[in-house]
Amino acid sequence: MDKANLNKISKNLSKFINLMVDVKDGDSQLDLFEGENSLRLKIDILERAIETLRIEKKYIENKLPMEEFVQGSIEIVESKIKYSAPNKSKCMGSGTKPIELQPKLLLYLFYSHKNGHENVYDIINNYINIIWDHLDVLDFKKTRTGVHRCFTNTRFAAKTLREYGLLRFTQKEAYKTWVLSLPGILVASKVMETQTWDLSPVIQGKYHFDLHPDIRNAFDELQTYDKYVQRLASVCKPDTKVFIDFKEGSKRAYSLMADYWHNLQNSSISTKERKKKSVAKLKQINQDQEIKVFFINFISCLKIGDILNTNTGRMKKQ
């Protein structure tokens, strides 16, 4: 069931539901809503009606796997929903991998940085809404816990980012919200260059990396301090002096982050060892007082929101 077929089915089902479900105000008997809002309410009512039937029949769980369902076909024939099962089911995979969600999650967190610290649920919900058109039907399959797979996979993506120090890890932040560290901002500033919300597929090869290649390679172009400053300055307000006024902290951060990135790319050690070395190096960065002062002032000069004149809704959805 590709996206073109899904769109056709959606249009036919919308017409069917509009004809089958009628929603009126209890007193005036007028339609409660019009257009898309009316359809959404009808979908909700129909779903609740089926839930009620499931409860009465003691049949709560849907026994038809989503992976099998989407391989069949649906038609509306003479006011009936006709479903034709596939002749032979094939393996469909499990939707978008957590690793493929990582780069654009960093980008979303960068753009939402000055909106205040969103709670984790809102971050996931808003992020999924932005990348929706790039997700597969299977991404919205509900797990046994009742959560959509894409929500769970976004949590897995964030967990890996946090284990490598790309998200700040303190009790205040890590368990309530997700906030970018300096390496996280550096990666997001590179991801921003794509100007789309496309999710790049990842084929994991001989050396198993659990970080997206776009993240591991984000430091490749920054072989000199000047290139590093140029990258970070691209996301700062015009004429910022943070790299001059806090040059010592900036240079120390660059030097330590070169070692940090070497650890991320080291294929000769295990994933566990890469995480351990990366976090140890990041801890060294975070404890350096010169770097800490630089980071605080750098954060204050980011040109996010109205200054960038870019928000999550304006990015291209190719």
C-alpha positions as CSV (number, residue, x, y, z in Angstrom):
1,M,0.0,0.0,0.0
2,D,2.1,2.9,-1.3
3,K,1.4,6.5,-0.5
4,A,-0.5,7.1,-3.8
5,N,-2.8,4.2,-3.0
6,L,-3.1,5.3,0.6
7,N,-4.3,8.7,-0.6
8,K,-6.9,7.2,-2.9
9,I,-8.2,5.0,-0.1
10,S,-8.3,7.9,2.3
11,K,-10.5,9.9,-0.1
12,N,-12.9,7.0,-0.6
13,L,-13.1,6.3,3.1
14,S,-13.7,10.0,3.9
15,K,-16.7,10.0,1.5
16,F,-17.9,6.8,3.0
17,I,-17.6,8.0,6.6
18,N,-19.3,11.3,5.8
19,L,-22.3,9.4,4.5
20,M,-22.4,6.8,7.2
21,V,-21.9,9.0,10.3
22,D,-24.1,11.9,11.1
23,V,-23.2,14.3,14.0
24,K,-25.8,16.8,15.3
25,D,-26.0,19.2,18.2
26,G,-28.4,17.7,20.8
27,D,-30.6,20.8,21.1
28,S,-30.6,22.5,17.7
29,Q,-29.9,19.3,15.6
30,L,-27.6,21.4,13.5
31,D,-24.2,20.0,12.3
32,L,-21.6,20.6,15.0
33,F,-18.7,21.2,12.6
34,E,-18.0,21.7,8.9
35,G,-15.3,20.5,6.5
36,E,-12.2,18.7,7.9
37,N,-13.2,19.2,11.6
38,S,-16.5,17.5,10.9
39,L,-14.7,14.5,9.3
40,R,-12.3,14.2,12.2
41,L,-15.2,14.2,14.7
42,K,-16.9,11.5,12.7
43,I,-13.7,9.4,12.6
44,D,-13.5,9.7,16.4
45,I,-17.1,8.7,16.9
46,L,-16.8,5.7,14.6
47,E,-13.6,4.6,16.4
48,R,-15.3,4.9,19.8
49,A,-18.3,3.0,18.5
50,I,-16.1,0.1,17.4
51,E,-14.2,0.2,20.7
52,T,-17.6,-0.1,22.5
53,L,-18.4,-3.1,20.3
54,R,-15.0,-4.6,21.2
55,I,-15.6,-4.2,24.9
56,E,-19.1,-5.8,24.6
57,K,-17.7,-8.7,22.5
58,K,-14.6,-9.1,24.9
59,Y,-12.4,-8.7,21.9
60,I,-10.1,-5.8,22.8
61,E,-6.9,-6.5,20.8
62,N,-6.8,-6.3,17.0
63,K,-5.5,-9.6,15.7
64,L,-4.8,-8.5,12.2
65,P,-1.2,-7.4,12.0
66,M,-0.7,-3.9,10.4
67,E,2.1,-5.4,8.2
68,E,-0.4,-7.9,6.7
69,F,-3.3,-5.5,6.5
70,V,-1.3,-2.9,4.4
71,Q,-0.5,-5.6,1.8
72,G,-4.1,-6.1,1.0
73,S,-6.4,-3.7,-0.8
74,I,-9.5,-1.7,0.2
75,E,-12.4,-0.6,-2.0
76,I,-15.8,1.0,-1.4
77,V,-18.2,-1.2,-3.3
78,E,-22.0,-0.5,-3.1
79,S,-21.7,1.2,0.3
80,K,-19.6,-1.6,1.7
81,I,-15.9,-1.7,2.6
82,K,-14.4,-4.5,0.6
83,Y,-11.0,-5.7,1.8
84,S,-9.0,-8.2,-0.3
85,A,-6.3,-10.0,1.7
86,P,-2.9,-10.5,0.0
87,N,-2.3,-13.8,-1.8
88,K,1.0,-14.1,0.0
89,S,2.4,-11.9,2.8
90,K,6.0,-10.7,2.7
91,C,8.2,-9.1,5.3
92,M,7.5,-5.4,5.5
93,G,10.2,-4.4,8.0
94,S,9.3,-2.2,10.9
95,G,9.1,1.3,9.5
96,T,11.6,4.1,10.0
97,K,14.6,3.0,12.1
98,P,15.5,5.1,15.2
99,I,18.9,5.8,13.7
100,E,17.2,7.5,10.7
101,L,15.3,9.8,13.1
102,Q,18.4,11.1,14.8
103,P,19.7,14.0,12.6
104,K,16.3,15.8,12.1
105,L,15.5,15.3,15.8
106,L,18.6,17.3,16.5
107,L,17.5,19.9,14.0
108,Y,14.0,20.1,15.6
109,L,15.6,20.6,19.0
110,F,17.7,23.4,17.6
111,Y,14.8,25.3,16.1
112,S,12.7,24.9,19.2
113,H,15.6,25.9,21.5
114,K,14.2,29.3,22.4
115,N,10.6,28.1,22.7
116,G,11.4,27.1,26.3
117,H,12.0,23.6,27.4
118,E,9.2,21.5,26.0
119,N,8.4,18.3,27.9
120,V,9.4,15.1,26.1
121,Y,5.9,14.1,25.0
122,D,5.4,17.5,23.3
123,I,8.8,17.3,21.6
124,I,8.0,13.9,20.1
125,N,4.5,14.9,19.1
126,N,5.6,18.1,17.4
127,Y,8.6,16.4,15.7
128,I,6.3,13.6,14.4
129,N,3.9,16.1,13.0
130,I,6.7,17.8,11.1
131,I,8.2,14.7,9.6
132,W,4.8,13.0,9.1
133,D,4.9,13.1,5.2
134,H,8.3,11.3,5.3
135,L,7.0,8.4,7.5
136,D,5.6,5.1,6.5
137,V,2.2,3.6,7.4
138,L,4.0,1.1,9.6
139,D,5.5,3.9,11.7
140,F,2.0,4.4,13.1
141,K,1.4,0.9,14.1
142,K,0.6,0.7,17.8
143,T,2.9,-1.3,20.0
144,R,1.7,-3.6,22.8
145,T,1.8,-0.7,25.2
146,G,-0.6,1.3,22.9
147,V,2.0,3.8,21.8
148,H,2.6,4.5,18.1
149,R,5.9,2.9,16.9
150,C,7.3,6.3,15.6
151,F,6.9,7.7,19.1
152,T,8.8,4.8,20.6
153,N,11.5,5.0,17.9
154,T,11.9,8.7,18.6
155,R,12.6,7.9,22.2
156,F,15.1,5.3,21.1
157,A,16.8,7.9,18.8
158,A,17.0,10.4,21.7
159,K,18.4,7.7,24.1
160,T,21.3,7.0,21.7
161,L,21.9,10.7,21.2
162,R,22.0,11.2,24.9
163,E,24.4,8.2,25.4
164,Y,26.9,9.9,23.1
165,G,26.4,13.3,24.8
166,L,24.7,15.1,21.9
167,L,21.9,15.8,24.3
168,R,22.7,17.3,27.7
169,F,22.4,14.7,30.5
170,T,21.5,16.0,33.9
171,Q,18.7,14.9,36.1
172,K,17.1,18.4,35.5
173,E,17.0,18.0,31.8
174,A,17.4,14.4,30.6
175,Y,14.3,13.0,32.3
176,K,11.9,15.9,31.6
177,T,13.1,17.4,28.3
178,W,15.8,17.0,25.6
179,V,18.3,19.9,25.2
180,L,21.2,20.1,22.8
181,S,24.8,20.0,24.0
182,L,27.5,22.0,22.1
183,P,28.3,19.0,19.9
184,G,24.5,18.6,19.3
185,I,24.3,22.2,18.2
186,L,27.3,21.7,15.9
187,V,25.6,18.7,14.2
188,A,22.3,20.5,13.9
189,S,24.0,23.5,12.2
190,K,25.3,21.1,9.6
191,V,21.9,19.3,9.2
192,M,20.3,22.6,8.7
193,E,22.1,23.0,5.4
194,T,19.8,20.4,3.8
195,Q,16.8,22.6,4.2
196,T,14.4,19.6,4.1
197,W,12.8,17.2,6.6
198,D,13.8,14.2,4.5
199,L,14.9,11.2,6.5
200,S,18.0,9.6,5.0
201,P,17.9,5.8,4.9
202,V,20.8,4.1,6.7
203,I,22.4,0.8,5.7
204,Q,24.5,-0.4,8.6
205,G,27.6,-2.1,7.3
206,K,30.5,-4.2,8.6
207,Y,31.2,-1.9,11.5
208,H,28.0,-1.4,13.5
209,F,27.5,2.2,14.3
210,D,24.3,3.3,16.1
211,L,24.8,6.9,15.1
212,H,23.6,8.3,11.8
213,P,26.4,8.9,9.3
214,D,25.4,12.6,9.0
215,I,26.1,12.9,12.7
216,R,29.4,11.0,12.6
217,N,30.6,13.0,9.6
218,A,29.5,16.4,10.8
219,F,33.0,17.3,11.9
220,D,34.7,16.3,8.7
221,E,34.7,19.8,7.2
222,L,36.0,21.4,10.4
223,Q,39.7,20.5,10.1
224,T,40.7,24.0,11.2
225,Y,39.6,26.3,14.0
226,D,38.5,29.0,11.5
227,K,36.2,26.5,9.8
228,Y,34.7,25.5,13.2
229,V,34.1,29.2,14.0
230,Q,32.5,29.7,10.6
231,R,30.1,26.9,11.1
232,L,29.0,28.1,14.6
233,A,28.9,31.7,13.5
234,S,26.4,30.8,10.7
235,V,23.8,30.2,13.4
236,C,24.6,33.3,15.5
237,K,23.3,36.8,15.3
238,P,25.2,39.1,12.9
239,D,28.4,40.7,14.1
240,T,28.6,38.5,17.2
241,K,31.7,38.9,19.2
242,V,31.4,35.7,21.2
243,F,34.3,34.0,19.4
244,I,36.5,37.1,20.2
245,D,35.4,37.9,23.7
246,F,35.5,34.2,24.8
247,K,38.2,33.0,22.4
248,E,40.0,30.9,24.9
249,G,36.9,28.8,25.7
250,S,36.0,28.5,22.1
251,K,39.5,27.3,21.1
252,R,39.5,24.8,24.0
253,A,36.1,23.5,23.0
254,Y,37.3,23.0,19.4
255,S,40.4,21.1,20.6
256,L,38.5,18.8,22.9
257,M,35.7,18.2,20.4
258,A,38.2,17.1,17.8
259,D,39.0,14.2,20.2
260,Y,35.3,13.7,20.9
261,W,34.6,13.3,17.2
262,H,37.5,10.9,16.7
263,N,35.9,8.7,19.3
264,L,32.5,8.8,17.5
265,Q,34.1,7.6,14.3
266,N,36.5,5.0,15.7
267,S,35.5,1.6,14.1
268,S,38.2,-0.3,15.9
269,I,36.4,-0.3,19.3
270,S,33.0,-1.5,20.4
271,T,29.8,0.6,20.5
272,K,30.0,0.4,24.3
273,E,33.5,1.7,24.3
274,R,32.7,4.5,21.8
275,K,29.9,5.7,24.1
276,K,32.2,5.5,27.2
277,K,35.0,7.4,25.6
278,S,32.6,10.0,24.0
279,V,30.9,10.7,27.3
280,A,34.2,10.9,29.2
281,K,35.5,13.5,26.7
282,L,32.2,15.4,26.9
283,K,32.4,15.4,30.7
284,Q,35.9,17.0,30.3
285,I,34.4,19.7,28.0
286,N,31.5,20.4,30.4
287,Q,33.8,20.7,33.4
288,D,36.1,23.2,31.7
289,Q,35.2,26.7,33.1
290,E,36.4,28.6,30.1
291,I,34.3,26.4,27.8
292,K,31.3,26.7,30.1
293,V,31.4,30.5,30.0
294,F,31.8,30.4,26.2
295,F,28.9,28.0,25.8
296,I,26.5,30.2,28.0
297,N,27.3,33.3,25.9
298,F,27.2,31.4,22.6
299,I,23.7,30.1,23.4
300,S,22.5,33.7,24.1
301,C,23.6,34.8,20.6
302,L,21.9,32.1,18.5
303,K,19.7,33.5,15.7
304,I,16.8,31.2,16.2
305,G,13.1,32.0,15.3
306,D,12.2,35.4,14.1
307,I,15.9,36.4,13.4
308,L,16.4,33.3,11.2
309,N,12.9,33.9,9.8
310,T,12.8,30.1,9.7
311,N,10.7,27.8,11.8
312,T,9.7,24.2,11.7
313,G,6.7,24.8,9.5
314,R,8.6,26.7,6.8
315,M,11.2,24.0,6.1
316,K,10.7,22.2,2.8
317,K,8.9,18.8,2.9
318,Q,10.2,17.3,-0.3
